[in-house]
Amino acid sequence: MAAAPTEMDREQIFSMAEKEMEYRVEMFNKLTHTCFQKCVESKYKDSELNMGENSCIDRCVAKYWQVTNLVGVLLGNNRPM
């Protein structure tokens, strides 16, 4: 039977979870910024994304995650995100 986590263990787990959340938010923000800059025209002609912009964003996001997962594997993480 595993021992119950100590207060220090719980604090470490919480701290790690907090850092993971910060990392995920930062990654999402970078992804959003990168793909928006690459795919959306600076002059907004329509209130919604057009088909070309949608397609570009889909490809950009897919490539971003593909590269992120590859880097994780290469750095020894060995678990896809």
PAMARDO-379847 format. One record per atom (N, C-alpha, C): x, z, y; residue number from 1; atom name. Coordinates in pm, whole numbers, always signed. Atoms other than C-alpha are relative to their C-alpha. Layout:
X	Z	Y	NUM	CA
...
//
This chain:
+84	+0	-117	1	N
+0	+0	+0	1	CA
+89	+0	+124	1	C
-79	+9	-123	2	N
+135	-91	+344	2	CA
-31	+117	+91	2	C
+18	-111	-94	3	N
+189	+183	+597	3	CA
-73	-50	+125	3	C
+71	+35	-123	4	N
-30	+186	+906	4	CA
+102	-26	+111	4	C
-95	+29	-108	5	N
+141	+33	+1210	5	CA
+10	+117	+98	5	C
-21	-108	-98	6	N
+292	+283	+1450	6	CA
-40	-51	+138	6	C
+31	+37	-138	7	N
+218	+286	+1821	7	CA
+100	-102	+52	7	C
-105	+93	-42	8	N
+549	+109	+1880	8	CA
-23	-139	-62	8	C
+31	+127	+66	9	N
+457	-158	+1624	9	CA
-116	-71	+70	9	C
+116	+58	-68	10	N
+122	-213	+1795	10	CA
+39	-56	+136	10	C
-45	+48	-130	11	N
+291	-243	+2134	11	CA
+82	-128	-14	11	C
-80	+120	+23	12	N
+538	-497	+1996	12	CA
-89	-119	-37	12	C
+92	+107	+40	13	N
+259	-697	+1834	13	CA
-78	-50	+121	13	C
+75	+37	-121	14	N
+59	-692	+2158	14	CA
+90	-79	+95	14	C
-95	+67	-89	15	N
+367	-793	+2359	15	CA
+29	-142	-50	15	C
-26	+132	+58	16	N
+441	-1081	+2121	16	CA
-122	-92	+18	16	C
+122	+78	-17	17	N
+78	-1197	+2135	17	CA
-16	-42	+146	17	C
+9	+29	-142	18	N
+86	-1179	+2514	18	CA
+98	-112	+39	18	C
-100	+104	-28	19	N
+406	-1387	+2529	19	CA
-42	-134	-60	19	C
+48	+123	+64	20	N
+259	-1640	+2286	20	CA
-111	-64	+85	20	C
+109	+50	-85	21	N
-51	-1671	+2507	21	CA
+57	-61	+128	21	C
-63	+53	-121	22	N
+165	-1719	+2818	22	CA
+68	-134	-29	22	C
-67	+124	+40	23	N
+367	-1986	+2635	23	CA
-102	-112	-18	23	C
+103	+102	+25	24	N
+51	-2169	+2525	24	CA
-63	-48	+131	24	C
+58	+37	-129	25	N
-95	-2161	+2877	25	CA
+98	-87	+78	25	C
-103	+79	-69	26	N
+234	-2289	+3023	26	CA
+10	-140	-61	26	C
-8	+129	+67	27	N
+249	-2566	+2763	27	CA
-122	-86	+34	27	C
+122	+74	-35	28	N
-113	-2665	+2833	28	CA
+9	-52	+143	28	C
-13	+42	-140	29	N
-41	-2674	+3207	29	CA
+99	-116	+14	29	C
-98	+110	-4	30	N
+267	-2893	+3153	30	CA
-61	-128	-57	30	C
+65	+115	+63	31	N
+71	-3123	+2922	31	CA
-100	-63	+96	31	C
+100	+49	-94	32	N
-212	-3154	+3173	32	CA
+65	-72	+117	32	C
-69	+58	-115	33	N
+23	-3221	+3463	33	CA
+67	-132	-38	33	C
-73	+119	+43	34	N
+237	-3471	+3272	34	CA
-93	-117	-27	34	C
+91	+110	+37	35	N
-50	-3675	+3130	35	CA
-85	-45	+119	35	C
+77	+38	-119	36	N
-249	-3666	+3455	36	CA
+85	-88	+90	36	C
-89	+79	-85	37	N
+50	-3792	+3655	37	CA
+23	-139	-58	37	C
-30	+127	+67	38	N
+117	-4065	+3398	38	CA
-121	-93	-7	38	C
+116	+82	+37	39	N
-238	-4184	+3335	39	CA
-106	-21	+108	39	C
+109	+9	-97	40	N
-461	-4125	+3637	40	CA
+53	-53	+132	40	C
-40	+58	-127	41	N
-434	-4338	+3948	41	CA
-13	+103	+112	41	C
+3	-98	-109	42	N
-358	-4146	+4266	42	CA
-118	-22	+94	42	C
+118	+29	-82	43	N
-646	-4318	+4446	43	CA
-122	+2	-92	43	C
+117	-14	+85	44	N
-970	-4203	+4288	44	CA
-107	-100	+43	44	C
+104	+99	-29	45	N
-1210	-4496	+4271	45	CA
-135	+44	-56	45	C
+123	-45	+68	46	N
-1462	-4334	+4037	46	CA
+4	+151	-15	46	C
+7	-144	+20	47	N
-1581	-3982	+3981	47	CA
+37	+40	-143	47	C
-36	-26	+140	48	N
-1503	-4015	+3608	48	CA
+119	-86	-39	48	C
-113	+78	+50	49	N
-1204	-4140	+3411	49	CA
-51	-133	-55	49	C
+39	+128	+58	50	N
-1218	-4508	+3322	50	CA
+56	-10	-143	50	C
-40	+15	+141	51	N
-1157	-4641	+2969	51	CA
+152	-1	-16	51	C
-145	+6	+7	52	N
-790	-4717	+3034	52	CA
+64	+137	+19	52	C
-52	-135	-25	53	N
-725	-4368	+3174	53	CA
-27	+91	-120	53	C
+33	-80	+119	54	N
-906	-4206	+2880	54	CA
+93	-32	-116	54	C
-87	+43	+109	55	N
-706	-4409	+2631	55	CA
+143	+49	+22	55	C
-136	-44	-33	56	N
-378	-4330	+2809	56	CA
+14	+151	-22	56	C
-5	-146	+16	57	N
-458	-3957	+2816	57	CA
-2	+38	-147	57	C
+3	-27	+144	58	N
-547	-3959	+2445	58	CA
+137	-22	-64	58	C
-132	+30	+56	59	N
-216	-4124	+2358	59	CA
+106	+98	+50	59	C
-97	-92	-60	60	N
-20	-3901	+2596	60	CA
-8	+137	-66	60	C
+18	-132	+63	61	N
-167	-3581	+2451	61	CA
+48	-3	-145	61	C
-43	+11	+140	62	N
-110	-3700	+2094	62	CA
+152	-1	-10	62	C
-146	+5	+2	63	N
+254	-3783	+2168	63	CA
+61	+133	+41	63	C
-51	-129	-47	64	N
+307	-3455	+2354	64	CA
-1	+102	-114	64	C
+9	-94	+112	65	N
+184	-3251	+2054	65	CA
+93	-39	-114	65	C
-89	+48	+106	66	N
+378	-3468	+1811	66	CA
+144	+42	+30	66	C
-136	-38	-38	67	N
+701	-3408	+2001	67	CA
+17	+152	-2	67	C
-6	-146	+0	68	N
+625	-3037	+2047	68	CA
+15	+53	-143	68	C
-10	-43	+140	69	N
+572	-2997	+1671	69	CA
+135	-37	-60	69	C
-129	+43	+51	70	N
+886	-3195	+1591	70	CA
+112	+91	+51	70	C
-101	-91	-57	71	N
+1095	-2981	+1826	71	CA
-8	+136	-68	71	C
+16	-128	+69	72	N
+949	-2667	+1667	72	CA
+61	-2	-139	72	C
-56	+13	+135	73	N
+1043	-2789	+1320	73	CA
+152	-8	+6	73	C
-145	+15	-12	74	N
+1391	-2893	+1431	74	CA
+70	+129	+43	74	C
-57	-127	-43	75	N
+1448	-2555	+1591	75	CA
-18	+110	-105	75	C
+13	-95	+110	76	N
+1361	-2386	+1263	76	CA
-131	+74	-6	76	C
+130	-64	-1	77	N
+1008	-2284	+1344	77	CA
-74	-32	-129	77	C
+59	+50	+124	78	N
+881	-2492	+1047	78	CA
-150	+22	-13	78	C
+147	-9	+7	79	N
+516	-2440	+1135	79	CA
-59	-80	+114	79	C
+63	+80	-105	80	N
+312	-2699	+1323	80	CA
-89	+86	+87	80	C
+83	-77	-93	81	N
+128	-2574	+1629	81	CA
-141	-52	-1	81	C
//
